[in-house]
Amino acid sequence: MNLQTLFSFISMPGGGEWMVLSVVALLLFGAKKLPELARGLGKAMAEFKSAQREFQDEIRRAEYAVREEPRKLPMTGANSSHGEETASRSDV
């Protein structure tokens, strides 16, 4: 059994369902409390979007830093032979 068939009964409410939900909310919270709840919900959504934007910007900055960072290659050439010379001198 996959998740889609398990939760197939859950979907976004249609027009009539929204009306029933708004009447229930009006009865539960009252006319004075609903604007305060909506305002708080709006502020929470704005804060969430702001945090999401900051997170995405941080990821973009990290990706840019990784792309622009020069690749560190193993030491080759004269530097590696220099280490061998000092080792042979200490043996003398």
Short mmCIF file of the C-alpha atoms (twelve columns), coordinates in Angstrom:
data_MODEL
# 
_entry.id   MODEL 
# 
loop_
_atom_site.group_PDB 
_atom_site.id 
_atom_site.type_symbol 
_atom_site.label_atom_id 
_atom_site.label_alt_id 
_atom_site.label_comp_id 
_atom_site.label_asym_id 
_atom_site.label_seq_id 
_atom_site.Cartn_x 
_atom_site.Cartn_y 
_atom_site.Cartn_z 
_atom_site.pdbx_PDB_model_num 
ATOM 1  C CA . MET A 1  0.000   0.000  0.000  1 
ATOM 2  C CA . ASN A 2  1.580   3.277  -1.061 1 
ATOM 3  C CA . LEU A 3  1.202   6.671  0.578  1 
ATOM 4  C CA . GLN A 4  -0.898  8.152  -2.218 1 
ATOM 5  C CA . THR A 5  -3.704  5.627  -1.767 1 
ATOM 6  C CA . LEU A 6  -3.429  5.871  2.002  1 
ATOM 7  C CA . PHE A 7  -3.960  9.647  2.021  1 
ATOM 8  C CA . SER A 8  -6.139  9.973  -1.090 1 
ATOM 9  C CA . PHE A 9  -9.046  11.301 0.986  1 
ATOM 10 C CA . ILE A 10 -7.009  14.359 2.045  1 
ATOM 11 C CA . SER A 11 -7.152  17.284 -0.374 1 
ATOM 12 C CA . MET A 12 -7.570  21.048 -0.343 1 
ATOM 13 C CA . PRO A 13 -11.064 22.151 0.676  1 
ATOM 14 C CA . GLY A 14 -13.386 23.437 -2.036 1 
ATOM 15 C CA . GLY A 15 -15.658 26.508 -1.937 1 
ATOM 16 C CA . GLY A 16 -18.419 25.013 0.206  1 
ATOM 17 C CA . GLU A 17 -15.958 23.452 2.626  1 
ATOM 18 C CA . TRP A 18 -14.237 26.820 3.112  1 
ATOM 19 C CA . MET A 19 -17.583 28.389 3.990  1 
ATOM 20 C CA . VAL A 20 -18.288 25.683 6.588  1 
ATOM 21 C CA . LEU A 21 -14.797 26.102 8.043  1 
ATOM 22 C CA . SER A 22 -15.203 29.890 8.278  1 
ATOM 23 C CA . VAL A 23 -18.582 29.558 10.048 1 
ATOM 24 C CA . VAL A 24 -17.080 27.067 12.518 1 
ATOM 25 C CA . ALA A 25 -14.114 29.392 13.144 1 
ATOM 26 C CA . LEU A 26 -16.483 32.324 13.651 1 
ATOM 27 C CA . LEU A 27 -18.504 30.338 16.187 1 
ATOM 28 C CA . LEU A 28 -15.410 29.087 18.024 1 
ATOM 29 C CA . PHE A 29 -13.391 32.285 18.237 1 
ATOM 30 C CA . GLY A 30 -15.921 35.083 17.821 1 
ATOM 31 C CA . ALA A 31 -15.931 38.061 15.494 1 
ATOM 32 C CA . LYS A 32 -13.451 40.108 17.562 1 
ATOM 33 C CA . LYS A 33 -10.815 37.394 17.834 1 
ATOM 34 C CA . LEU A 34 -10.688 36.359 14.151 1 
ATOM 35 C CA . PRO A 35 -8.859  39.488 12.858 1 
ATOM 36 C CA . GLU A 36 -6.242  39.089 15.606 1 
ATOM 37 C CA . LEU A 37 -5.751  35.433 14.665 1 
ATOM 38 C CA . ALA A 38 -5.450  36.298 10.968 1 
ATOM 39 C CA . ARG A 39 -2.928  39.053 11.744 1 
ATOM 40 C CA . GLY A 40 -0.844  36.659 13.840 1 
ATOM 41 C CA . LEU A 41 -0.975  34.051 11.093 1 
ATOM 42 C CA . GLY A 42 0.150   36.634 8.542  1 
ATOM 43 C CA . LYS A 43 3.096   37.690 10.713 1 
ATOM 44 C CA . ALA A 44 4.098   34.059 11.247 1 
ATOM 45 C CA . MET A 45 3.997   33.384 7.501  1 
ATOM 46 C CA . ALA A 46 6.081   36.501 6.788  1 
ATOM 47 C CA . GLU A 47 8.665   35.424 9.381  1 
ATOM 48 C CA . PHE A 48 8.790   31.934 7.894  1 
ATOM 49 C CA . LYS A 49 9.329   33.297 4.382  1 
ATOM 50 C CA . SER A 50 12.071  35.604 5.661  1 
ATOM 51 C CA . ALA A 51 13.858  32.720 7.387  1 
ATOM 52 C CA . GLN A 52 13.473  30.599 4.246  1 
ATOM 53 C CA . ARG A 53 15.009  33.376 2.110  1 
ATOM 54 C CA . GLU A 54 17.940  33.756 4.529  1 
ATOM 55 C CA . PHE A 55 18.539  29.999 4.453  1 
ATOM 56 C CA . GLN A 56 18.522  29.914 0.648  1 
ATOM 57 C CA . ASP A 57 20.907  32.891 0.496  1 
ATOM 58 C CA . GLU A 58 23.283  31.150 2.911  1 
ATOM 59 C CA . ILE A 59 23.283  28.020 0.761  1 
ATOM 60 C CA . ARG A 60 23.954  30.078 -2.369 1 
ATOM 61 C CA . ARG A 61 26.861  31.853 -0.644 1 
ATOM 62 C CA . ALA A 62 28.327  28.519 0.445  1 
ATOM 63 C CA . GLU A 63 27.996  27.082 -3.061 1 
ATOM 64 C CA . TYR A 64 29.678  30.172 -4.526 1 
ATOM 65 C CA . ALA A 65 32.521  29.953 -1.995 1 
ATOM 66 C CA . VAL A 66 33.108  26.294 -2.822 1 
ATOM 67 C CA . ARG A 67 33.084  26.967 -6.561 1 
ATOM 68 C CA . GLU A 68 35.452  29.931 -6.293 1 
ATOM 69 C CA . GLU A 69 37.886  28.282 -3.852 1 
ATOM 70 C CA . PRO A 70 41.019  27.176 -5.721 1 
ATOM 71 C CA . ARG A 71 41.477  23.447 -5.801 1 
ATOM 72 C CA . LYS A 72 44.302  22.238 -3.626 1 
ATOM 73 C CA . LEU A 73 46.520  19.839 -5.551 1 
ATOM 74 C CA . PRO A 74 49.163  17.588 -4.016 1 
ATOM 75 C CA . MET A 75 52.654  19.063 -3.997 1 
ATOM 76 C CA . THR A 76 54.713  18.014 -7.008 1 
ATOM 77 C CA . GLY A 77 57.973  18.986 -8.644 1 
ATOM 78 C CA . ALA A 78 60.762  20.834 -6.810 1 
ATOM 79 C CA . ASN A 79 59.045  20.871 -3.428 1 
ATOM 80 C CA . SER A 80 58.864  17.075 -3.168 1 
ATOM 81 C CA . SER A 81 62.528  16.598 -4.137 1 
ATOM 82 C CA . HIS A 82 63.552  19.203 -1.542 1 
ATOM 83 C CA . GLY A 83 62.231  16.977 1.219  1 
ATOM 84 C CA . GLU A 84 64.282  14.057 -0.070 1 
ATOM 85 C CA . GLU A 85 67.481  16.159 -0.080 1 
ATOM 86 C CA . THR A 86 67.109  17.186 3.546  1 
ATOM 87 C CA . ALA A 87 66.517  13.569 4.534  1 
ATOM 88 C CA . SER A 88 69.682  12.434 2.781  1 
ATOM 89 C CA . ARG A 89 71.749  15.208 4.407  1 
ATOM 90 C CA . SER A 90 70.693  14.183 7.886  1 
ATOM 91 C CA . ASP A 91 71.957  10.653 7.187  1 
ATOM 92 C CA . VAL A 92 75.526  11.903 6.527  1 
# 
